Amino acid sequence: MSQNLLFFLAVFPILIASIMLVGFRIAAKITMPVTFLLTAILAFTFWDMSLLTIFASSIQSLFITFDILYIVFGAILLLNFLKFSGGVDSIRDGFSGISKDRRIQVIIIVWLFGSFLEGAAGFGTPAAIVAPLLVALGFPALAAVVLGMMVQSTAVTFGAVGTPILVGVKGGLENPELTSRLDQMGLNIGDVLALVTGNAAIIHAIVGSFMPFLMVLMLCRFFGKNRSWKEGFQVFPFAMFAGLSFTIPYMITGLFLGPEFPSLIGALVGLSLVVSAAKNGFLVPKTIWKMEKKDQWPEDWLGAANLSPSKDLPAFSSNPRKISLKMAWLPYFLLAIILVLSRLPQLPFKSWLTSVSFGLDQILNTTISASSTPLYLPGTLLLLICGLTYFLHEMNGMQVKAAFSESSKMILKAGAVLLFAVAMVRVYINSGENASGLLSMPIMMAEWTADKVGMVYPFFAPAIGALGAFIAGSNTVSNLMFSLFQFGVADNLGMPPTWILALQAVGAAAGNMIAIHNVVAASATVGLLGKEGSVLRKTILPTLYYLLMTGLIGFVLIGIVGVVDLFMVYV
C-alpha cells in the first residue's frame, strides 16, 4: 500500500470531524461517535489493528474521560459555590474597580490569570476555570470559551510545572540509541531539555507577546456591538505592554531556570505590572468599551449555564452578609497556591497525592494500560477549595445543594461526547499496535509530511506538533508521540535537533487551541455543548497565526541564519 494512500486514510477521520463540526456545524455529540467508528474501521481494516486492541483503547479512554470530567466538574462546582454565596457579584464589582473596559478585563483574567493556572495545573484547567468565570462576569458563553481556549497557547509548553518538557519531550526522546550517543558526547538528556526549553521560550516570547492583542481583536470583531477590528486596535499599546510583561520574565526564566517556572513567574510578574497599570490608567484607552446588553445577543452566543448575579437567584441563596472582594477571590488564590505546592517535585505533597492510584495493566491481554491518580488531579483540589469556600463564605445547605445540582446537570451532558472523542484519540495513538507492521496513524502523517517538504521542514515542524495536540488534546502527549521523530528528521536533514524540538513543543502548545476534547470540556463548563464547531471556526484563526509565525521563525533561524546546537557543534 502506498504511503500517499496511508496518509490519506490516516487524515480522513480528522477531515470528516472538521467538515462536520466546522463546515456543517453538527454538534460534537453526533460528530464524535461517527469519527470514532470511522477511525476504528480504518484501524481494523488497513492497519490490521485487532478488535481486542480497539476495545482496550476504548477502555483506556474511560480513565482519561474520568480525569477530564472530574476536573471540569470541580471547576463548575467552585463557580456555582461562588455564585450562590454572592462571591461572583463581588468579583464582578472588583473588576469594574480595576477597569470597566471589557477589553482590559479579558487581558487580566484570561491572559494573565489563565496563564498562571496553566503554569500551575495545565491539562485544560485554565479554560475550565476561566470560561465560566467570564460568563459569571457578563461575557457571552461563546466568547468565554473562545478566549479560554486562546490562553492555552504560550503558557502551555511550560504548563503543569513543566510537564510537557519534563515528561513529554524527555519521555519521547528516551531510547537506547540516543542515550548512547549522548554518553559519547559527555552529555545527558538534561542538557538537551535545557536547550529545548531556552529555544522554545525565545520563540514563544516573540509569537506570544501578541496574544493578548489577538484576544482583544477577537472579542471586538466577533462579540462587540459594532463587530469592529478598529475597536480592538484602540487597546494595542496596553495589550502589547501586557504581552511583554508576561513574555519577558517568562523567557528569562526559561533560559536560566528551566522548564518548571516560566509560565508561573511570567504570570505573577505580569499580573502585578498590568493590574497596577490598569488602575493608574497607563496606556488604557480613554473610551470605555462595553458589551451590548444580553437581550440583544444572538442565540448562538448563549450557553445553558446560569451564572447570573445573586439578585436573580432564589431567595435561599442570599447571604446575610456581602462577600468582600478579598474573601470572594480567596478561593482562587488558595487554589493557585495549593496547585503550585502539589506540583513542585521538591516538596513531598506530589508523591503523597500520586501514591493513590487505580488502573488496569495489559487491558484484554494487550500492551495497553490505563491508570488514574484521583488525589493528584486538579478536580480533587477544586473540591477541597469548595469545602473551604463553604466555611469561608458561611454558606447554607440549600446553597450547596443547588450548586451540586446545577453542576451535575452540566457534567452529565459532556460525558457521552467526551467518551467518544477520547476513544477516537486512543485508537489513533494506539494504532501502532498492529499486525501489519505499519507506523501509528499520527506518525504516518508526520513521516509523510517530512518526506514531502524536505529542506523547508522547519516551517512545517510546528504543524506536526499541533497535529499531535489536536488529536490528543495535550501538548505532553504530542511531545511523547513526535519528539523522537522530530529529532530523527532534524538529524537526517542536518538541522539542529534542539531547535526542531523547540518548534515541536511550541506547535504542540498552539494545537491546544483547537484540540477537540479540550473544546468540548471548556464548552461543558458554560453549557455550550452542541456549538463546538462555532468555537473551532474562531480558534482556528489564532492557531494559524501561531503556527505560521513559529514556522517562519524556525525557517529563518535554521534555513537562513543557520543556527546550530550542541549536536552539530560536537559533530
C-alpha positions in Angstrom: 0.0 0.0 0.0 1.5 3.4 -1.0 2.5 6.0 1.6 0.2 8.5 -0.1 -2.8 6.3 0.4 -2.0 5.6 4.0 -1.6 9.3 4.7 -5.0 10.0 3.2 -6.6 7.2 5.2 -4.9 8.4 8.5 -6.1 12.0 7.9 -9.6 11.1 6.7 -11.3 10.9 10.1 -9.8 14.3 11.1 -11.1 15.8 7.8 -14.6 14.3 8.4 -14.6 15.7 12.0 -13.6 19.1 10.8 -16.1 19.2 8.0 -19.0 18.1 10.3 -18.0 20.4 13.2 -16.8 23.5 11.4 -18.4 23.2 7.9 -21.8 21.9 8.8 -21.8 22.9 12.4 -23.0 19.5 13.5 -22.9 19.0 17.3 -19.9 17.1 18.7 -22.4 14.6 20.3 -23.1 13.4 16.8 -19.7 14.1 15.2 -17.5 12.3 17.7 -19.3 8.9 17.6 -19.2 9.0 13.8 -15.5 9.8 13.7 -14.7 7.2 16.4 -16.4 4.4 14.4 -14.7 5.6 11.2 -11.3 5.6 12.9 -11.9 2.1 14.4 -12.9 0.7 11.0 -9.9 2.2 9.3 -7.6 0.9 12.0 -9.1 -2.6 11.8 -9.2 -2.8 8.0 -6.0 -1.1 6.9 -3.7 -1.1 9.9 -4.7 -4.7 10.9 -5.3 -3.5 14.4 -7.1 -6.2 16.3 -10.6 -5.8 17.8 -9.2 -6.5 21.2 -6.7 -3.6 20.9 -9.5 -1.3 19.7 -11.7 -2.4 22.7 -8.7 -2.0 25.0 -8.2 1.5 23.7 -11.8 2.3 24.4 -11.5 1.0 27.9 -8.3 3.2 28.3 -10.4 6.2 27.2 -12.7 5.7 30.1 -9.9 6.5 32.6 -8.9 9.6 30.6 -12.5 10.8 30.3 -13.0 10.4 34.1 -9.9 12.6 34.7 -11.2 15.3 32.3 -14.8 15.2 33.7 -13.5 15.3 37.3 -11.6 18.5 36.6 -14.4 20.1 34.7 -16.9 19.2 37.4 -14.7 20.7 40.1 -14.3 23.9 38.1 -18.0 24.3 37.5 -18.8 23.5 41.2 -16.5 26.1 42.5 -18.1 28.7 40.3 -21.5 27.7 41.4 -20.4 27.9 45.1 -19.3 31.4 44.4 -22.5 32.2 42.5 -24.8 31.1 45.3 -22.6 32.6 48.1 -22.6 36.0 46.4 -18.8 35.9 45.6 -19.3 36.2 41.9 -21.0 39.6 42.5 -18.0 40.9 44.4 -15.6 39.6 41.8 -17.6 41.4 39.1 -17.7 44.6 41.0 -13.9 44.3 41.7 -13.0 44.1 38.1 -15.1 47.2 37.5 -13.0 48.8 40.1 -9.8 48.0 38.2 -11.3 48.8 34.8 -14.8 48.8 33.4 -13.4 48.3 29.9 -14.2 44.7 28.9 -11.0 44.5 26.8 -8.8 45.3 29.8 -10.7 42.7 31.9 -10.0 40.0 29.2 -6.3 40.7 29.3 -6.1 40.4 33.1 -8.4 37.5 33.6 -7.7 35.3 30.5 -4.1 36.2 29.5 -2.6 36.6 32.9 -4.7 34.7 35.5 -5.3 32.0 32.9 -1.6 31.7 32.2 -0.9 31.3 35.9 -3.5 28.5 36.1 -1.8 26.8 33.1 1.6 27.1 34.7 0.3 25.6 37.9 -2.0 22.8 36.6 -2.2 22.6 32.8 -4.3 19.8 31.2 -7.2 22.1 30.2 -7.6 23.6 33.7 -7.3 27.3 32.6 -10.2 27.1 30.1 -12.3 25.1 32.6 -11.9 27.8 35.2 -11.6 31.0 33.1 -14.6 30.3 30.8 -17.3 30.0 33.5 -15.7 33.0 35.4 -16.1 35.1 32.3 -19.7 34.1 31.9 -20.3 34.9 35.5 -18.8 38.4 34.8 -21.2 39.0 32.0 -19.4 37.8 28.8 -21.2 35.6 26.2 -20.7 31.9 26.7 -19.2 31.5 23.2 -16.8 34.4 23.7 -15.8 32.9 27.1 -14.9 29.5 25.5 -13.1 31.0 22.5 -11.0 33.3 24.8 -10.5 30.4 27.3 -9.1 28.2 24.5 -6.7 31.0 23.3 -5.0 31.2 26.7 -4.0 27.6 26.1 -1.1 28.6 23.9 2.0 30.5 25.1 1.9 29.2 28.7 1.2 25.6 27.7 4.7 24.5 26.8 5.7 25.1 30.5 2.3 24.3 31.9 1.7 22.0 34.9 5.2 23.0 36.2 7.0 22.0 33.0 5.3 18.6 32.4 5.2 18.9 28.5 9.0 19.2 28.6 9.9 17.1 31.6 7.5 14.3 30.7 6.7 14.9 27.1 10.0 15.7 25.4 12.1 13.7 27.8 9.8 10.6 27.6 9.7 10.9 23.8 13.4 11.0 23.5 14.3 8.2 25.8 15.7 5.4 23.7 19.0 3.4 23.9 20.5 4.8 20.7 20.1 8.4 21.7 21.3 7.8 25.2 24.4 6.1 23.9 25.1 9.0 21.6 24.8 11.5 24.4 27.1 9.5 26.6 29.8 9.5 23.9 29.5 13.3 23.7 29.7 13.6 27.5 26.1 14.9 27.7 22.8 13.7 29.2 19.1 14.2 28.5 19.1 17.2 30.9 21.4 19.1 28.6 19.0 18.5 25.7 16.0 19.6 27.7 17.7 22.8 28.9 18.4 23.8 25.3 14.9 22.9 24.1 13.4 24.9 27.0 15.5 28.0 26.2 14.8 27.8 22.4 11.1 27.3 23.0 10.9 30.2 25.4 12.6 32.5 22.9 10.1 31.5 20.1 7.1 31.8 22.4 8.3 35.2 23.7 8.3 36.5 20.1 5.0 35.0 19.0 3.1 35.0 22.3 3.6 38.7 23.0 0.9 39.5 20.5 -1.7 37.0 22.0 -3.4 39.5 24.4 -3.9 41.8 21.4 -5.3 39.0 19.4 -7.7 38.1 22.2 -9.0 41.7 22.3 -9.3 41.7 18.5 -11.4 38.5 18.6 -13.6 39.9 21.3 -14.3 43.2 19.5 -14.7 41.7 16.0 -16.9 38.8 16.8 -18.6 39.8 20.0 -18.7 43.6 20.0 -21.8 45.7 19.2 -20.1 47.1 16.1 -18.2 43.9 15.1 -15.2 46.1 14.7 -11.5 45.3 14.3 -10.8 49.0 14.9 -12.1 48.9 18.5 -9.6 46.2 19.2 -6.7 48.3 17.8 -7.5 51.0 20.3 -6.1 48.8 23.1 -3.0 47.8 21.1 -0.4 49.7 23.4 -1.9 48.3 26.6 -2.2 44.8 25.1 1.4 44.8 24.0 2.5 46.0 27.4 0.6 43.1 28.9 2.1 40.7 26.4 5.6 41.7 27.2 5.0 41.9 30.9 4.4 38.2 30.7 6.8 37.0 28.0 10.0 38.8 29.1 10.2 37.3 32.6 8.8 34.1 31.0 11.7 34.0 28.5 14.4 34.9 31.1 13.1 32.1 33.4 13.1 29.6 30.6 16.7 30.5 29.6 18.1 30.4 33.1 15.9 28.4 35.5 14.5 25.6 33.4 11.0 24.4 32.3 9.2 24.3 35.6 8.5 28.0 36.2 8.4 30.2 33.1 4.6 30.4 32.9 4.2 30.8 36.7 6.8 33.6 37.1 5.7 35.3 33.9 2.1 35.4 35.0 2.9 36.6 38.5 5.1 39.4 37.3 2.6 40.2 34.6 -0.3 40.4 36.9 1.4 42.8 39.3 2.5 45.1 36.5 -0.7 45.0 34.4 -3.2 45.4 37.3 -1.2 48.4 38.6 -1.0 49.9 35.1 -4.8 49.4 34.6 -5.6 51.0 37.9 -3.4 54.0 37.1 -4.7 54.4 33.5 -1.3 53.7 32.0 -1.8 53.1 28.2 -5.5 52.4 28.8 -7.8 53.8 26.1 -9.9 56.8 27.1 -13.0 55.3 25.6 -14.5 52.5 27.8 -15.6 49.5 25.7 -18.6 47.6 26.9 -20.6 44.6 25.8 -24.1 45.2 24.4 -27.0 44.1 26.6 -27.6 40.4 26.9 -31.1 40.5 25.5 -29.5 41.7 22.2 -27.0 38.8 21.9 -27.6 36.2 19.1 -28.8 32.9 20.4 -25.6 31.0 19.4 -23.6 33.2 21.9 -25.6 31.8 24.8 -24.9 28.7 26.9 -27.2 26.7 29.2 -25.2 27.6 32.3 -26.9 30.0 34.7 -24.2 32.1 36.3 -26.3 35.1 36.8 -25.9 37.7 39.6 -27.1 36.7 43.0 -30.0 39.2 42.9 -31.6 37.0 40.2 -31.2 33.8 42.3 -33.7 32.2 44.6 -34.1 33.8 48.0 -32.4 30.9 49.8 -29.2 31.7 48.1 -28.8 35.2 49.6 -26.1 35.5 52.2 -26.9 37.7 55.3 -23.6 39.5 54.7 -22.0 40.8 51.5 -18.8 38.9 50.5 -15.8 41.2 50.4 -13.7 41.3 47.3 -10.7 39.7 49.1 -12.9 36.9 50.5 -14.5 36.4 47.1 -11.1 35.9 45.4 -9.7 33.9 48.3 -10.8 30.5 47.0 -9.0 31.1 43.7 -5.8 32.3 45.4 -5.9 29.3 47.7 -6.5 27.1 44.6 -3.5 28.6 42.9 -1.2 28.2 45.9 -2.3 24.6 46.5 -1.9 23.7 42.8 1.7 25.0 42.9 2.6 23.3 46.1 1.2 20.0 44.9 3.2 20.1 41.7 6.6 21.0 42.9 8.9 17.9 42.9 11.0 19.4 45.7 8.1 19.1 48.1 6.6 15.8 49.4 2.9 16.6 48.5 3.2 15.4 44.9 4.5 12.0 46.0 1.8 11.7 48.6 -1.0 12.6 46.2 0.3 10.4 43.4 0.7 7.4 45.7 -3.1 6.7 45.5 -3.9 5.3 42.0 -6.1 2.8 40.3 -5.9 1.3 36.9 -5.6 -1.7 34.6 -2.4 -3.2 33.2 -2.4 -5.1 29.9 -6.1 -4.5 29.2 -7.6 -7.5 27.5 -4.2 -9.1 27.3 -2.8 -6.2 25.1 0.1 -3.9 25.8 -2.3 -1.1 26.6 -2.7 0.1 30.2 -4.6 2.8 31.9 -4.5 4.5 35.3 -5.7 7.5 37.2 -4.3 9.3 40.3 -7.5 11.0 41.5 -6.0 12.8 44.5 -3.4 14.5 42.2 -6.0 15.7 39.7 -7.0 19.4 40.0 -10.5 18.1 40.4 -9.7 16.9 44.0 -8.1 20.2 44.8 -11.1 22.1 43.4 -13.4 20.1 45.6 -11.2 20.8 48.6 -11.5 24.5 47.8 -15.3 24.2 47.5 -15.3 22.7 51.0 -13.2 25.7 52.3 -15.5 28.1 50.5 -18.5 26.7 52.3 -17.0 27.8 55.6 -15.2 31.0 54.4 -18.4 32.3 52.9 -20.7 31.0 55.6 -22.9 29.2 53.1 -26.0 27.1 54.0 -27.1 23.6 53.0 -29.6 24.8 50.4 -26.9 26.8 48.6 -24.6 23.8 48.5 -27.4 21.5 47.2 -28.2 24.0 44.4 -24.6 24.3 43.4 -24.2 20.5 43.2 -27.5 20.1 41.3 -26.6 22.7 38.6 -23.0 21.3 38.2 -24.2 17.7 37.9 -26.7 18.5 35.2 -24.0 20.2 33.1 -21.4 17.5 33.5 -23.7 14.6 32.5 -24.2 16.2 29.1 -20.5 16.4 28.5 -19.8 12.8 29.4 -21.0 11.0 26.3 -19.4 13.5 24.0 -16.0 13.3 25.7 -16.2 9.5 25.8 -16.3 9.1 22.1 -13.8 12.0 21.5 -11.2 10.5 23.8 -11.8 6.9 22.5 -11.1 8.1 18.9 -7.8 9.7 20.2 -6.7 6.5 21.9 -7.4 4.4 18.8 -5.3 6.9 16.8 -2.4 6.8 19.2 -2.5 3.0 19.8 -2.9 2.2 16.1 0.9 1.4 16.0 0.0 -1.8 18.0 -0.9 -3.8 14.9 -0.1 -7.0 12.9 0.7 -5.1 9.7 3.9 -3.5 11.0 2.7 -0.1 10.0 3.5 3.0 12.0 0.7 4.5 14.0 -1.6 7.0 12.2 -0.1 10.2 13.7 3.5 9.1 13.0 2.4 8.0 9.5 1.1 11.6 8.8 4.2 13.2 10.3 6.6 11.0 8.2 4.7 11.7 5.0 5.0 15.4 5.7 8.7 15.2 6.4 9.3 13.3 3.2 7.4 15.8 1.0 8.7 19.1 2.3 12.5 18.4 2.6 14.7 21.4 3.4 11.8 23.7 4.3 10.9 21.3 7.1 11.4 23.8 9.9 8.4 25.7 8.6 6.2 22.6 9.0 7.7 21.2 12.2 5.3 23.2 14.4 2.3 21.9 12.4 3.2 18.4 13.3 3.3 19.3 17.0 -0.1 21.0 16.6 -1.4 17.9 14.8 -0.5 15.8 17.9 -2.2 18.2 20.2 -5.3 18.4 18.0 -5.6 14.7 18.1 -4.6 14.0 21.7 -5.7 17.3 23.4 -2.4 17.5 25.1 1.0 19.2 24.5 2.6 16.5 26.6 1.2 13.6 24.6 2.1 15.3 21.3 5.7 15.6 22.5 5.7 12.0 23.6 4.5 10.9 20.2 6.7 13.1 18.0 9.8 14.2 19.8 12.0 11.2 18.7 10.5 11.5 15.2 11.3 15.3 15.1 14.8 14.6 16.4 15.4 11.9 13.7 14.2 14.2 10.8 16.4 17.0 12.0 19.4 14.7 12.3 18.8 13.2 8.8 18.4 16.7 7.2 21.5 18.1 9.0 19.4 20.6 11.1 19.8 21.5 14.7 17.7 18.9 16.7 17.1 21.1 19.8 15.7 23.9 17.6 13.4 21.4 15.7 12.3 20.0 19.1 11.6 23.5 20.3 9.4 24.1 17.2 7.6 20.8 18.0 6.9 22.0 21.6 5.7 25.4 20.5 3.5 24.0 17.8 2.0 21.4 20.2 1.1 24.3 22.5 -0.7 26.1 19.7 -2.6 23.0 18.8 -4.3 23.0 22.2 -6.4 25.9 20.9 -8.2 23.6 18.5 -8.0 20.3 20.4 -11.5 18.8 20.1 -11.9 17.3 23.5 -10.5 20.4 25.2 -13.1 22.4 23.3 -15.8 20.0 24.5 -14.6 20.2 28.1 -14.5 24.0 28.1 -17.9 24.2 26.4 -19.3 22.0 29.1 -18.4 24.4 31.8 -20.7 27.1 30.3 -23.4 24.9 28.9 -22.3 25.4 25.3 -22.4 21.8 24.2 -23.6 21.4 20.6 -21.8 24.6 19.4 -18.2 23.2 19.3 -18.0 24.0 15.6 -18.6 27.7 16.2 -15.8 27.7 18.7 -13.4 25.9 16.3 -14.3 28.3 13.5 -12.9 31.1 15.6 -10.0 29.5 17.5 -8.5 28.3 14.2 -7.5 31.9 13.4 -5.1 32.4 16.4 -3.9 28.9 15.9 -2.9 29.6 12.3 -1.3 32.8 13.4 0.8 30.9 16.0 1.8 28.2 13.6 2.7 30.5 10.7 4.7 32.8 12.8 6.5 29.9 14.6 7.2 28.2 11.3 8.6 31.4 9.8 10.9 31.9 12.8 12.1 28.4 12.6 12.7 28.6 8.8 14.6 31.9 9.2 16.7 30.8 12.1 17.6 27.3 10.7 17.4 27.8 6.9 18.7 31.4 6.6 20.6 32.4 9.7 21.9 28.8 10.2 21.7 28.4 14.0 23.4 25.3 15.4 23.1 23.4 18.7 25.3 21.1 20.8 24.8 18.1 18.5 26.1 20.0 15.5 29.0 21.5 17.5 30.1 18.1 18.8 29.8 16.5 15.3 
